Amino acid sequence: MVIPFLILLVLGIVDTAFLVTEQLEVRAAAREGGRHAATIAGDTNFVVGRVCEHFDSGDIVSISLSGASGALGDELELTVAKQTEPITGLTDVFFNPPVTLSSTATFRIERLPVPWSDAVGEGCP
């Protein structure tokens, strides 16, 4: 009688751990992309490429970059969003798949950008 409850509990822990890991991946991608945008001053495609290196090729990722056309010291904001689903499907009641995980990184421009343009909803190739 206790075993089904324990199995559900373990699978819920697995799903939650998976989603936490995915959120950390999204957060790291946003930080790295934002840092590169602020310091290395590549173009928009360069930043999108750096962010996409963190994800598998089949992942549904959206990247938005704003404020990149400003002057030195201005802020730029990079938002990364990824859609994912829990592994087991048993926690669908709580997570309502597909789950959209997002993170925003804000940096000050430390080097003048080369040809920048704000990007909204860019995806990984």
C-alpha positions as CSV (number, residue, x, y, z in Angstrom):
1,M,0.0,0.0,0.0
2,V,2.9,2.4,0.7
3,I,4.9,1.4,-2.5
4,P,2.7,3.2,-5.0
5,F,2.9,6.4,-2.9
6,L,6.7,6.1,-2.7
7,I,7.0,5.5,-6.4
8,L,4.9,8.7,-7.1
9,L,7.0,10.6,-4.7
10,V,10.3,9.5,-6.3
11,L,9.0,10.3,-9.8
12,G,7.8,13.7,-8.6
13,I,11.3,14.4,-7.2
14,V,12.8,13.3,-10.5
15,D,10.6,15.6,-12.5
16,T,11.2,18.5,-10.2
17,A,15.0,18.0,-10.3
18,F,14.9,17.8,-14.1
19,L,13.1,21.1,-14.3
20,V,15.4,22.8,-11.8
21,T,18.4,21.6,-13.9
22,E,16.8,22.9,-17.1
23,Q,16.2,26.3,-15.4
24,L,19.9,26.4,-14.4
25,E,20.8,25.8,-18.0
26,V,18.6,28.6,-19.2
27,R,20.0,30.9,-16.6
28,A,23.6,30.1,-17.5
29,A,22.9,30.6,-21.2
30,A,21.3,34.1,-20.5
31,R,24.3,35.1,-18.4
32,E,26.9,34.0,-20.9
33,G,25.1,35.5,-23.8
34,G,24.6,38.8,-22.0
35,R,28.2,38.9,-20.9
36,H,29.4,38.4,-24.4
37,A,27.0,41.0,-25.7
38,A,28.4,43.6,-23.2
39,T,32.1,42.9,-23.5
40,I,33.0,41.1,-26.8
41,A,30.7,43.3,-28.9
42,G,29.9,40.8,-31.6
43,D,26.8,41.1,-33.7
44,T,23.3,39.8,-32.8
45,N,24.0,36.5,-34.6
46,F,27.2,36.0,-32.5
47,V,25.3,36.4,-29.2
48,V,22.4,34.1,-30.3
49,G,25.1,31.5,-31.3
50,R,26.7,31.7,-27.9
51,V,23.4,31.2,-26.2
52,C,22.4,28.3,-28.4
53,E,25.6,26.4,-27.5
54,H,24.0,25.6,-24.2
55,F,21.1,23.7,-25.7
56,D,20.4,20.6,-27.7
57,S,19.5,21.0,-31.4
58,G,15.8,20.0,-30.8
59,D,15.1,22.4,-28.0
60,I,12.6,25.2,-28.5
61,V,14.4,28.3,-27.4
62,S,13.5,32.0,-27.8
63,I,16.2,34.7,-27.3
64,S,15.4,38.4,-27.0
65,L,18.1,41.1,-26.8
66,S,17.2,44.7,-26.1
67,G,19.2,47.9,-25.4
68,A,22.1,46.7,-27.5
69,S,22.1,49.8,-29.7
70,G,22.9,52.1,-26.7
71,A,26.1,53.8,-25.7
72,L,28.9,52.8,-23.3
73,G,27.4,52.3,-19.9
74,D,23.9,51.8,-21.1
75,E,22.2,48.6,-20.0
76,L,21.4,45.7,-22.3
77,E,19.0,42.9,-21.5
78,L,19.1,39.4,-22.8
79,T,16.1,37.1,-22.1
80,V,16.2,33.4,-22.9
81,A,13.1,31.2,-22.7
82,K,12.9,27.5,-23.3
83,Q,10.0,25.1,-23.5
84,T,10.4,21.7,-21.9
85,E,8.3,18.9,-20.5
86,P,8.7,16.9,-17.3
87,I,10.3,13.5,-17.8
88,T,7.7,11.2,-16.3
89,G,4.5,13.0,-17.1
90,L,3.1,12.1,-13.6
91,T,3.5,15.7,-12.4
92,D,1.6,17.2,-15.4
93,V,-1.1,18.3,-13.0
94,F,1.4,20.6,-11.2
95,F,3.6,21.8,-14.1
96,N,1.0,22.0,-16.9
97,P,3.2,21.1,-19.8
98,P,4.9,22.4,-21.8
99,V,6.7,24.4,-19.1
100,T,8.3,27.6,-20.2
101,L,11.5,28.4,-18.3
102,S,13.0,31.8,-18.7
103,S,15.8,33.9,-17.4
104,T,16.8,37.5,-18.0
105,A,20.3,38.9,-17.6
106,T,21.1,42.6,-17.5
107,F,24.6,44.0,-18.2
108,R,26.1,47.4,-18.8
109,I,27.7,47.8,-22.2
110,E,31.5,47.9,-21.7
111,R,32.5,48.1,-25.3
112,L,30.8,49.7,-28.2
113,P,28.8,47.2,-30.2
114,V,29.4,46.6,-33.8
115,P,26.3,46.3,-36.0
116,W,23.7,45.6,-33.4
117,S,20.0,45.3,-33.7
118,D,17.5,44.4,-31.0
119,A,16.3,40.8,-31.4
120,V,12.9,39.5,-30.3
121,G,12.1,35.9,-30.4
122,E,15.2,34.7,-32.1
123,G,15.5,30.9,-32.1
124,C,18.4,28.5,-32.2
125,P,19.2,27.1,-35.6
